[in-house]
Amino acid sequence: MIEALLQALTDPDTAYLGFVAVIAGVVRGFAGFGTALIIVPLASRVLAPIDVLVLIVMLDIASAAPLLPRMKRDADLKSLGFLVIGMAVLLPVGLSLVTRIDLEIFRWQASFIALSLVAIMAMGWRHRLVMGPKLLLLVGGCGGFLGGMSGIPGPPIILAYMTGQSDVSRIRANIFLYLLIYDFVLGMLLLGKGLIAMPVAMLSLVVVVPYTLGNLLGARMFNPAYHKQYRWVAYMIITGSALISLPVWG
C-alpha cells in the first residue's frame, strides 16, 4: 500500500488529475452537478475506463461528508427514493457493458454525452411533466444505466429536474444525493467484481484532497439568487472539457 501511494505521488498524471479535480469540485460545489461530466472526458485521456469509474467513485464518496447535512435538509427524500430504486436496477446492466468498450469509444461516448446535455440545456428547453413515481423510476433507471456504461449518470436526472419547474435548492440537493448513492452502489459493484486496483485507489486518494477543497469552495460560493449564472459557468467548463477530450486530438 505504501509503495502504491508513493507511486501515485510521483506519477506525472497525478498533477494533471489534481488540477482537473479542483475544477470539477468547484463546479460540483456551486452547481450541484458536473463532477463526472468534467472528470470522465478529461481523465479518460490518461486512465482506462474502469479506472475512471474508480476515480469518480472515490472522489465523490470521500468529499461528500461536509456537504451531506445541508443536502439532506434540502432534499425531497420521497422522490429521491424512487430515483435510487430505478438506478439500482439498471446500473449493473450498464456496468456489464463498460468492460467491453474500447478506450477510444469510451472517450467519444463521454464527450458526446457531455456536449449533448449542455446543448439541450443551453437551448432553454423546458418540460411541464409531473415527476410522479413511474417517471422518477424511469429517470433514475436511465441514469443508472448511463452511469454504469459511461461513468456519467447525471444527464437524465439533471434534464428531468433542471428543465422543469422545481425549487433550485431542492434540485441541487436531490441531484447531489442521487449521485452520491450512485457512487456507493457502483463502488460496491466494482469491489465485488475485483475491479479496483490498488495503484488507482491510491491515486484517487491523493486526488481527493484538491477535489474536496474545490467542492468546499464551490459550496461556499453558492447563492440561489445566482443559479442561472452558475449554470452557464458550468456549461462552459463542461463544454471545454468535452472538446479538449475528443479523441481527434490524440
TIDOKE-461653 format. One record per residue (C-alpha): residue number from 1; x, y, z. Coordinates in nm, 2 decimals. Example, Ala and Ser with C-alpha at 12.3 -4.5 7.8 and 13.67 -1.06 7.14 Angstrom:
REM residues 2
<atom n="1" px="1.23" py="-0.45" pz="0.78"/>
<atom n="2" px="1.37" py="-0.11" pz="0.71"/>
END
This chain:
REM residues 250
<atom n="1" px="0.00" py="0.00" pz="0.00"/>
<atom n="2" px="0.28" py="0.24" pz="0.09"/>
<atom n="3" px="0.45" py="0.16" pz="-0.24"/>
<atom n="4" px="0.13" py="0.23" pz="-0.43"/>
<atom n="5" px="0.09" py="0.56" pz="-0.25"/>
<atom n="6" px="0.44" py="0.67" pz="-0.33"/>
<atom n="7" px="0.39" py="0.57" pz="-0.69"/>
<atom n="8" px="0.07" py="0.78" pz="-0.70"/>
<atom n="9" px="0.26" py="1.08" pz="-0.55"/>
<atom n="10" px="0.53" py="1.06" pz="-0.82"/>
<atom n="11" px="0.31" py="0.97" pz="-1.11"/>
<atom n="12" px="0.32" py="1.26" pz="-1.37"/>
<atom n="13" px="-0.05" py="1.22" pz="-1.43"/>
<atom n="14" px="-0.14" py="1.30" pz="-1.06"/>
<atom n="15" px="-0.08" py="1.67" pz="-1.10"/>
<atom n="16" px="-0.30" py="1.68" pz="-1.42"/>
<atom n="17" px="-0.58" py="1.48" pz="-1.25"/>
<atom n="18" px="-0.55" py="1.70" pz="-0.94"/>
<atom n="19" px="-0.60" py="2.02" pz="-1.15"/>
<atom n="20" px="-0.90" py="1.86" pz="-1.32"/>
<atom n="21" px="-1.04" py="1.76" pz="-0.98"/>
<atom n="22" px="-1.02" py="2.12" pz="-0.85"/>
<atom n="23" px="-1.22" py="2.25" pz="-1.14"/>
<atom n="24" px="-1.47" py="1.97" pz="-1.11"/>
<atom n="25" px="-1.50" py="2.02" pz="-0.74"/>
<atom n="26" px="-1.58" py="2.39" pz="-0.77"/>
<atom n="27" px="-1.85" py="2.32" pz="-1.03"/>
<atom n="28" px="-2.00" py="2.04" pz="-0.82"/>
<atom n="29" px="-2.00" py="2.26" pz="-0.51"/>
<atom n="30" px="-2.19" py="2.56" pz="-0.66"/>
<atom n="31" px="-2.40" py="2.38" pz="-0.93"/>
<atom n="32" px="-2.47" py="2.05" pz="-0.75"/>
<atom n="33" px="-2.35" py="1.85" pz="-1.06"/>
<atom n="34" px="-2.07" py="1.83" pz="-1.31"/>
<atom n="35" px="-1.81" py="1.61" pz="-1.15"/>
<atom n="36" px="-1.84" py="1.32" pz="-1.39"/>
<atom n="37" px="-1.92" py="1.55" pz="-1.69"/>
<atom n="38" px="-1.58" py="1.72" pz="-1.64"/>
<atom n="39" px="-1.36" py="1.44" pz="-1.50"/>
<atom n="40" px="-1.47" py="1.14" pz="-1.71"/>
<atom n="41" px="-1.38" py="1.30" pz="-2.05"/>
<atom n="42" px="-1.05" py="1.45" pz="-1.92"/>
<atom n="43" px="-0.94" py="1.16" pz="-1.70"/>
<atom n="44" px="-1.01" py="0.91" pz="-1.99"/>
<atom n="45" px="-0.71" py="1.07" pz="-2.16"/>
<atom n="46" px="-0.47" py="0.90" pz="-1.91"/>
<atom n="47" px="-0.68" py="0.63" pz="-1.75"/>
<atom n="48" px="-0.86" py="0.31" pz="-1.86"/>
<atom n="49" px="-1.25" py="0.32" pz="-1.85"/>
<atom n="50" px="-1.27" py="0.11" pz="-1.53"/>
<atom n="51" px="-1.01" py="0.32" pz="-1.36"/>
<atom n="52" px="-1.20" py="0.63" pz="-1.45"/>
<atom n="53" px="-1.51" py="0.48" pz="-1.27"/>
<atom n="54" px="-1.30" py="0.40" pz="-0.97"/>
<atom n="55" px="-1.16" py="0.76" pz="-0.96"/>
<atom n="56" px="-1.51" py="0.91" pz="-0.98"/>
<atom n="57" px="-1.65" py="0.68" pz="-0.70"/>
<atom n="58" px="-1.37" py="0.76" pz="-0.46"/>
<atom n="59" px="-1.36" py="1.13" pz="-0.52"/>
<atom n="60" px="-1.74" py="1.17" pz="-0.46"/>
<atom n="61" px="-1.76" py="0.95" pz="-0.16"/>
<atom n="62" px="-1.46" py="1.09" pz="0.02"/>
<atom n="63" px="-1.56" py="1.45" pz="-0.03"/>
<atom n="64" px="-1.93" py="1.43" pz="0.03"/>
<atom n="65" px="-1.93" py="1.44" pz="0.42"/>
<atom n="66" px="-1.90" py="1.82" pz="0.46"/>
<atom n="67" px="-2.20" py="1.89" pz="0.23"/>
<atom n="68" px="-2.42" py="1.60" pz="0.34"/>
<atom n="69" px="-2.61" py="1.76" pz="0.63"/>
<atom n="70" px="-2.72" py="2.06" pz="0.42"/>
<atom n="71" px="-2.82" py="1.84" pz="0.13"/>
<atom n="72" px="-3.03" py="1.61" pz="0.34"/>
<atom n="73" px="-3.21" py="1.91" pz="0.48"/>
<atom n="74" px="-3.29" py="2.05" pz="0.14"/>
<atom n="75" px="-3.38" py="1.72" pz="-0.04"/>
<atom n="76" px="-3.71" py="1.57" pz="-0.13"/>
<atom n="77" px="-3.63" py="1.22" pz="0.01"/>
<atom n="78" px="-3.95" py="1.06" pz="-0.12"/>
<atom n="79" px="-3.87" py="1.15" pz="-0.48"/>
<atom n="80" px="-3.51" py="1.06" pz="-0.43"/>
<atom n="81" px="-3.61" py="0.71" pz="-0.32"/>
<atom n="82" px="-3.78" py="0.63" pz="-0.65"/>
<atom n="83" px="-3.48" py="0.76" pz="-0.84"/>
<atom n="84" px="-3.25" py="0.54" pz="-0.64"/>
<atom n="85" px="-3.46" py="0.23" pz="-0.69"/>
<atom n="86" px="-3.45" py="0.28" pz="-1.07"/>
<atom n="87" px="-3.08" py="0.34" pz="-1.06"/>
<atom n="88" px="-3.00" py="0.03" pz="-0.86"/>
<atom n="89" px="-3.19" py="-0.19" pz="-1.10"/>
<atom n="90" px="-3.02" py="-0.08" pz="-1.42"/>
<atom n="91" px="-2.67" py="0.02" pz="-1.30"/>
<atom n="92" px="-2.54" py="-0.34" pz="-1.31"/>
<atom n="93" px="-2.66" py="-0.37" pz="-1.67"/>
<atom n="94" px="-2.46" py="-0.06" pz="-1.78"/>
<atom n="95" px="-2.16" py="-0.17" pz="-1.59"/>
<atom n="96" px="-2.16" py="-0.51" pz="-1.77"/>
<atom n="97" px="-2.10" py="-0.32" pz="-2.09"/>
<atom n="98" px="-1.82" py="-0.09" pz="-1.99"/>
<atom n="99" px="-1.56" py="-0.37" pz="-1.96"/>
<atom n="100" px="-1.61" py="-0.44" pz="-2.33"/>
<atom n="101" px="-1.58" py="-0.08" pz="-2.46"/>
<atom n="102" px="-1.26" py="0.03" pz="-2.63"/>
<atom n="103" px="-1.09" py="0.33" pz="-2.48"/>
<atom n="104" px="-1.13" py="0.55" pz="-2.78"/>
<atom n="105" px="-1.50" py="0.47" pz="-2.80"/>
<atom n="106" px="-1.53" py="0.54" pz="-2.43"/>
<atom n="107" px="-1.37" py="0.89" pz="-2.49"/>
<atom n="108" px="-1.61" py="0.96" pz="-2.78"/>
<atom n="109" px="-1.90" py="0.85" pz="-2.57"/>
<atom n="110" px="-1.81" py="1.07" pz="-2.27"/>
<atom n="111" px="-1.76" py="1.38" pz="-2.48"/>
<atom n="112" px="-2.08" py="1.32" pz="-2.68"/>
<atom n="113" px="-2.29" py="1.28" pz="-2.36"/>
<atom n="114" px="-2.15" py="1.60" pz="-2.20"/>
<atom n="115" px="-2.19" py="1.81" pz="-2.52"/>
<atom n="116" px="-2.54" py="1.68" pz="-2.58"/>
<atom n="117" px="-2.65" py="1.77" pz="-2.22"/>
<atom n="118" px="-2.51" py="2.12" pz="-2.25"/>
<atom n="119" px="-2.67" py="2.17" pz="-2.59"/>
<atom n="120" px="-3.02" py="2.07" pz="-2.47"/>
<atom n="121" px="-3.00" py="2.28" pz="-2.16"/>
<atom n="122" px="-2.84" py="2.59" pz="-2.33"/>
<atom n="123" px="-3.13" py="2.59" pz="-2.58"/>
<atom n="124" px="-3.36" py="2.66" pz="-2.29"/>
<atom n="125" px="-3.59" py="2.35" pz="-2.34"/>
<atom n="126" px="-3.84" py="2.31" pz="-2.05"/>
<atom n="127" px="-4.10" py="2.05" pz="-1.97"/>
<atom n="128" px="-4.41" py="2.05" pz="-1.76"/>
<atom n="129" px="-4.42" py="1.68" pz="-1.68"/>
<atom n="130" px="-4.53" py="1.58" pz="-1.33"/>
<atom n="131" px="-4.24" py="1.39" pz="-1.17"/>
<atom n="132" px="-4.45" py="1.11" pz="-1.03"/>
<atom n="133" px="-4.32" py="0.77" pz="-0.91"/>
<atom n="134" px="-4.32" py="0.60" pz="-1.26"/>
<atom n="135" px="-4.14" py="0.88" pz="-1.42"/>
<atom n="136" px="-3.89" py="0.90" pz="-1.13"/>
<atom n="137" px="-3.82" py="0.53" pz="-1.16"/>
<atom n="138" px="-3.76" py="0.57" pz="-1.53"/>
<atom n="139" px="-3.53" py="0.87" pz="-1.50"/>
<atom n="140" px="-3.34" py="0.70" pz="-1.21"/>
<atom n="141" px="-3.30" py="0.38" pz="-1.42"/>
<atom n="142" px="-3.17" py="0.57" pz="-1.72"/>
<atom n="143" px="-2.92" py="0.75" pz="-1.50"/>
<atom n="144" px="-2.80" py="0.42" pz="-1.36"/>
<atom n="145" px="-2.76" py="0.25" pz="-1.70"/>
<atom n="146" px="-2.58" py="0.55" pz="-1.84"/>
<atom n="147" px="-2.36" py="0.57" pz="-1.53"/>
<atom n="148" px="-2.26" py="0.21" pz="-1.55"/>
<atom n="149" px="-2.18" py="0.23" pz="-1.92"/>
<atom n="150" px="-2.00" py="0.56" pz="-1.92"/>
<atom n="151" px="-1.94" py="0.68" pz="-1.56"/>
<atom n="152" px="-2.18" py="0.98" pz="-1.63"/>
<atom n="153" px="-2.51" py="0.91" pz="-1.45"/>
<atom n="154" px="-2.63" py="1.27" pz="-1.42"/>
<atom n="155" px="-2.78" py="1.38" pz="-1.75"/>
<atom n="156" px="-3.12" py="1.21" pz="-1.72"/>
<atom n="157" px="-3.17" py="1.34" pz="-1.37"/>
<atom n="158" px="-3.03" py="1.69" pz="-1.45"/>
<atom n="159" px="-3.26" py="1.72" pz="-1.75"/>
<atom n="160" px="-3.56" py="1.60" pz="-1.56"/>
<atom n="161" px="-3.51" py="1.84" pz="-1.27"/>
<atom n="162" px="-3.33" py="2.14" pz="-1.42"/>
<atom n="163" px="-3.56" py="2.17" pz="-1.73"/>
<atom n="164" px="-3.87" py="2.15" pz="-1.51"/>
<atom n="165" px="-4.02" py="2.39" pz="-1.25"/>
<atom n="166" px="-3.87" py="2.26" pz="-0.92"/>
<atom n="167" px="-3.71" py="2.47" pz="-0.64"/>
<atom n="168" px="-3.34" py="2.54" pz="-0.70"/>
<atom n="169" px="-3.22" py="2.42" pz="-0.36"/>
<atom n="170" px="-3.42" py="2.10" pz="-0.38"/>
<atom n="171" px="-3.29" py="2.03" pz="-0.74"/>
<atom n="172" px="-2.94" py="2.08" pz="-0.62"/>
<atom n="173" px="-2.98" py="1.86" pz="-0.31"/>
<atom n="174" px="-3.16" py="1.57" pz="-0.49"/>
<atom n="175" px="-2.91" py="1.56" pz="-0.77"/>
<atom n="176" px="-2.62" py="1.57" pz="-0.52"/>
<atom n="177" px="-2.77" py="1.28" pz="-0.31"/>
<atom n="178" px="-2.86" py="1.07" pz="-0.61"/>
<atom n="179" px="-2.51" py="1.09" pz="-0.75"/>
<atom n="180" px="-2.36" py="1.01" pz="-0.41"/>
<atom n="181" px="-2.58" py="0.70" pz="-0.37"/>
<atom n="182" px="-2.49" py="0.60" pz="-0.72"/>
<atom n="183" px="-2.13" py="0.62" pz="-0.62"/>
<atom n="184" px="-2.18" py="0.39" pz="-0.32"/>
<atom n="185" px="-2.37" py="0.13" pz="-0.53"/>
<atom n="186" px="-2.11" py="0.15" pz="-0.81"/>
<atom n="187" px="-1.83" py="0.12" pz="-0.56"/>
<atom n="188" px="-1.98" py="-0.19" pz="-0.41"/>
<atom n="189" px="-2.02" py="-0.35" pz="-0.76"/>
<atom n="190" px="-1.66" py="-0.26" pz="-0.86"/>
<atom n="191" px="-1.53" py="-0.40" pz="-0.53"/>
<atom n="192" px="-1.74" py="-0.72" pz="-0.56"/>
<atom n="193" px="-1.61" py="-0.78" pz="-0.91"/>
<atom n="194" px="-1.25" py="-0.72" pz="-0.81"/>
<atom n="195" px="-1.21" py="-0.42" pz="-1.04"/>
<atom n="196" px="-1.05" py="-0.18" pz="-0.80"/>
<atom n="197" px="-0.67" py="-0.19" pz="-0.85"/>
<atom n="198" px="-0.45" py="-0.07" pz="-0.56"/>
<atom n="199" px="-0.25" py="0.19" pz="-0.77"/>
<atom n="200" px="-0.57" py="0.35" pz="-0.89"/>
<atom n="201" px="-0.72" py="0.35" pz="-0.54"/>
<atom n="202" px="-0.41" py="0.53" pz="-0.41"/>
<atom n="203" px="-0.41" py="0.78" pz="-0.70"/>
<atom n="204" px="-0.77" py="0.86" pz="-0.62"/>
<atom n="205" px="-0.70" py="0.92" pz="-0.26"/>
<atom n="206" px="-0.43" py="1.17" pz="-0.35"/>
<atom n="207" px="-0.66" py="1.35" pz="-0.59"/>
<atom n="208" px="-0.94" py="1.36" pz="-0.33"/>
<atom n="209" px="-0.76" py="1.64" pz="-0.15"/>
<atom n="210" px="-0.78" py="1.90" pz="-0.43"/>
<atom n="211" px="-1.12" py="1.78" pz="-0.52"/>
<atom n="212" px="-1.26" py="1.83" pz="-0.17"/>
<atom n="213" px="-1.11" py="2.18" pz="-0.14"/>
<atom n="214" px="-1.27" py="2.27" pz="-0.47"/>
<atom n="215" px="-1.60" py="2.13" pz="-0.36"/>
<atom n="216" px="-1.60" py="2.33" pz="-0.04"/>
<atom n="217" px="-1.50" py="2.65" pz="-0.23"/>
<atom n="218" px="-1.78" py="2.60" pz="-0.47"/>
<atom n="219" px="-2.04" py="2.53" pz="-0.20"/>
<atom n="220" px="-1.93" py="2.85" pz="-0.02"/>
<atom n="221" px="-1.99" py="3.04" pz="-0.35"/>
<atom n="222" px="-2.34" py="2.91" pz="-0.39"/>
<atom n="223" px="-2.62" py="3.16" pz="-0.37"/>
<atom n="224" px="-2.97" py="3.06" pz="-0.51"/>
<atom n="225" px="-3.02" py="3.41" pz="-0.64"/>
<atom n="226" px="-2.74" py="3.35" pz="-0.90"/>
<atom n="227" px="-2.83" py="3.00" pz="-1.01"/>
<atom n="228" px="-2.86" py="3.10" pz="-1.38"/>
<atom n="229" px="-2.51" py="3.23" pz="-1.38"/>
<atom n="230" px="-2.38" py="2.92" pz="-1.21"/>
<atom n="231" px="-2.54" py="2.71" pz="-1.48"/>
<atom n="232" px="-2.37" py="2.90" pz="-1.76"/>
<atom n="233" px="-2.03" py="2.88" pz="-1.59"/>
<atom n="234" px="-2.09" py="2.50" pz="-1.55"/>
<atom n="235" px="-2.20" py="2.47" pz="-1.92"/>
<atom n="236" px="-1.88" py="2.65" pz="-2.04"/>
<atom n="237" px="-1.65" py="2.43" pz="-1.83"/>
<atom n="238" px="-1.82" py="2.11" pz="-1.93"/>
<atom n="239" px="-1.81" py="2.20" pz="-2.29"/>
<atom n="240" px="-1.44" py="2.29" pz="-2.28"/>
<atom n="241" px="-1.37" py="1.96" pz="-2.10"/>
<atom n="242" px="-1.56" py="1.76" pz="-2.36"/>
<atom n="243" px="-1.40" py="1.93" pz="-2.66"/>
<atom n="244" px="-1.05" py="1.90" pz="-2.52"/>
<atom n="245" px="-1.10" py="1.53" pz="-2.46"/>
<atom n="246" px="-1.22" py="1.44" pz="-2.81"/>
<atom n="247" px="-1.00" py="1.16" pz="-2.95"/>
<atom n="248" px="-0.93" py="1.36" pz="-3.26"/>
<atom n="249" px="-0.66" py="1.54" pz="-3.06"/>
<atom n="250" px="-0.48" py="1.22" pz="-2.98"/>
END
